[in-house]
C-alpha cells in the first residue's frame, strides 16, 4: 500500500535570529515598517511539505509517493530521495523554473517569519495524480493553488480517502472553495491559527466540520492536539521534546505519523498521539529532513 503526498518540494534557507521579533517591531509604526535582523546562523536544507512528509513517512515504514514539481536545480533533491528509497515517479522536473524556495527566519522563542518563492510549484496543476492500484491514501498539503483543488477532486473521483492539510496555503482560498475542500476530504488537519481562519472563512466550527468528515485534527504545538470526531473533541496531550532546536517541519512530521497510522487503520486519537511523538523527535534536530525515526519505527511497527 502507498500514500500519495501532494505538495511542495522546496529548498529551505533557514536563518537563526538570536533575539525576539516582538522586541524589534514597533506596533504603532507598522505603516512604515523597515526592520533588519542580524542572523549569525544560516543553512540550506531540503524541505517543502510533500518532501518533509515523505521523508518521515518512509522512515515509519510507509511507502511515500510525493506528487510534486521541481525546477532546474531539483536534480539533487530527486537523487537524494531515490537514495532514501522514496519513489520520484510522480515528480515532474520543469527546466524553465527554479525549485520552490523558502527563506525561514526563526527567533529565540521559535517564532518564524517566512518568505516563499513558488517557482516550479506554480505549475503543479499540470501534474495529475494518475494513482496506481497500490495507492490507498492521500494528502493534499500546501502546493500551487490550482493543484491543491485539482488533486483534491482527483482523490475524491478515484475514491481514495485523503487528508486536507491547507497549511500556509489556506489564505489562497475563499469560504466557498474551502467548503468544497471540506466536502471532498476524509480528514482535515490544521494548526490552531489555521483552524481559526478555516472556521472564520467557512462559517463552520470544528464540531460542524467533524460531522461531515471522519475527523479534524487541530495541532497545538507543545500542548498536543485536539481531535474532533462526530462533533466531540478529545485532547491528546503533547510530548516533551528532549531539546528544542528547530520547529521547521514539525507539522509535516506530525502529518507523516498521522498518515502512517491511518494507513494501518488505527483510531484517529492514536494516530494523533503518534504525531505528537514524531513531532517531538523532529524538533530536536535542525531542518525538516535530518531527524532519525528508527527507534520509533520499531515501536510503531508493533502498534
N, C-alpha and C positions, 0 to 999 in steps of 0.2 A: 504494500500500500504506500501511496505517496501523497505529499501535500504540495499543491501549487501555491507559491508565495508571490503575489503580485505586489510590486512596489519598486522602490528605487535601489539601484546600486550606485554608490557615491563614494567620493573621497572626502574624508573629514580632515580639515585643518583645525587642530584643537589648540587653543591658547589658554594659558592659566594666568588669571589676574589675581594678584595676591591680596587685593583689598576687597571692598564691598561696593557693588554697583550703587546701592542706595546712598552711600556716602559721597558719591561723585556726581549725582544727578540732582539738580535743584528743582523741586516740583513746581515752583512758581515761575520757572524760566523755560518750561518745556517748549514754548513757542519759538524760542531761539536756541534750541539745543545744539551745543557744539562741544562735545567731550572727546577726550582721547584717553585710552587705557594703556599703561605700560604692561606688556605681557612677557615676562622673562622666559616662560616655558612655552615652547611651540613644537608640535609634532604633526606628522601626516599619517592618517590611519585609513584602513579600508572600512567603509561604512555603508550607509543607506539602510532604510528599514528592511527591505527584502534581503539584503546581504546579511545584516545582523541576525535576523530571524532564522535564515537558512543555516548560518554558522552554528547557532545554539541548538537548533532542532536536529541537525545531523549528529551532533555530539550526544544527544539524548537518545539516539538510536532510530530516529525518524529518517525518512527519505525526502529530502528537501528538493523541490524543483522551483527555483526562482524564475519568475516571469518578469523580465526587465529589459531595458535598453541602455547600452553604454556607448561611449564615443570613441574617438580615435586613440585615446590614451587608456582604453579599458582592457587591452590585451593581457596585461599583467594580472589584473583582477580576475579575469576568466581563467588564466593558467593557475592561479592560486587556488581557486575553487575546485578545479579539476584535480589538483594535487590533494585536496582535502576530501575527495570523493563526492563532491557536490556537483551534480549534473548541470551543465550550462546550455542544454539543448533548447531551452525556451528563452535564452538571452540573445538579443539581436544587437549587432555592432553597427553603429552609424558613423562612418568615417568623416562626415562633414561637420560633426559636432564634438564638443568635449563631453566627457562623462560628467554627470551631476557633481557639484562641489558644494560642500557645507563648510562654512567658516564659523566655528563654535568657540565662544569665549565664556569661561567659567570663573566665577568669583569664589571667594573663600567660603561662602555659605552654600556653594553648589547651585547658585542661580546661574542661568545661562542666557546669553544673547547670541542668536544665530542669524547669519546671512546665508541664503541658499541660491545657487545658480542652477537651474534645472538642466541645462544642456540637452543631451540626448533624451533625457526623461520626457521632454516635451513631445516626443514622437512615440511614446509608449503605446498610444492607442492604435498604432499600426502593427502591433504585436499581439494577435489574438491568442486566446488560451490554448486552443487545439488540444484538449485534455486527452491523455492516453487512458486505457481501461484501468490502469492501476491507481489513478487519482481518485481518492475518496474524500478529500477535504481540501479546503482552500482558505485563503485570507486575502482581503483587499486592504492593503496598507497604503500610506501616502505615496502618491505617484502623480503623473500628469492628470489634469482634471478630466479630460475625455476618457483616458484609460481607466480611471477608477470606476466611472459609471459603466463603461463598456464591459469591463471584466466582471462587475457585479451582475450585470444582466446575463453574461455568458455562463457564469456559475449557476445562476438560477435556471436558465434554459436547459442546461445539461443535467440538472437535478443533483448538483454537487453542493452539499452543505458548506457554508463559508462564514468566516468571521469578518465583520465590518469593523475596520480599525482606522478611522479617518485621521487621527493624529493631527499633525500640524497642517494637514490639507483640509481640515474641516471648514475654515473660513471661506474656502473657494465656493461653497455650495449654499444655496438659499434653503428656506424651510421646506419647500415642495420637493426639492431634489433630495434633501436629507430624509424626508419621509419615504421617498421611493427606495432609497438605500435600506431603510429600516424594514420596508415591506419585502425586500428581496433577501435580506440577510437571515442567517440562522442564529447567530450570536453577535453581540456588539461589545466592543471593549474601548474604553476611553479613560483618560486620567480625570481627576476631579475638575480641573479647569475646562477641559474639552467637554466634559459631561454637562457642565453648566451652560456652555454655549450651545450644545446639541439640544438641550431642553428648551432654551430660550428661543431658538430658531424654529423648532418644530412645534412648540406649544404643547409638548408631551413631557410628563415626568418619567422617572425611571420605572415606576410601577406600571405605568401605561405601556412603555416601550417593552418591558419584560413580559407583558401579557400578550404581545403579538409576535414574539420570537421565543427561542428556547432559553435566553438568558442575557443579562447585561452585567459586565464586569467593570467596576469603576476603581481604578488604582489610586491609592492614597499615599504614595511614597513609603516612608518608613512605618507608617501606620497600618500597612497592609492593603486590603481592598474590600469593597462591598460587592457582594454577588446578589443580583436581583433575579428572582425566578418567580413567575406567576404572580407578580405584584408584591412579593415579600422580599425583604432584604436580610442577608446574613453577612455579618462582619467576619472576614478571615484575617486573623492577626498577622502583623508584619513579622519579619525575621531579622534579627540584628546581624549586621554585617561585621566581619572580623576587623575591617577598616574601611573607611570611606575615602576612595581615591579619585574616582571619576564617574559621574552619573550618566555619561554618554552611552546610549544603547541599553540602559536598564529596562526601559519599557519594551524594547524589542526582545530582550532575553526573557522577560516575563511572558510575552506572547508566544515565544517558541515553546515554552513549557506548557502553556495553555493548549496549544495545538497538539503537542505530544500526548497530553492527557486525553484530549477529545478524541484523538485517533484511536486510543486504547479503550474508549468507551467509559472513562472514569466520570464520576459526578463532577459537575461544574465547580463546586466548592473545593474538591480535591485538586482539580486542575489549577485553580487559583492559588491554593496553598503551595503547590509545586512552583508556580510562577513567582511567588514571594521568595522561595528558597533560591531559585536560579538568579533572580534579580540581586539578592544579597551577595551571591558569589561574584556576579559581574561587576558590581560597584567597587569591589576591592582591587580591580585591575584597570589599567588605562585603555581607552579606546573601546570600540564596540565588538571587537573580534580577537581579543587576546586572552580571554578567561578560559580556564580549564574546568570542564564539567564531568570529567571521567569518574570521579568518586560518586557524584550524584547520579550519573547514568547507571551505575551498577545498582544502586538502591532503587532508582526509578524502574529499572527493568523487573524488579521483584514486586512492584506495586500491582 
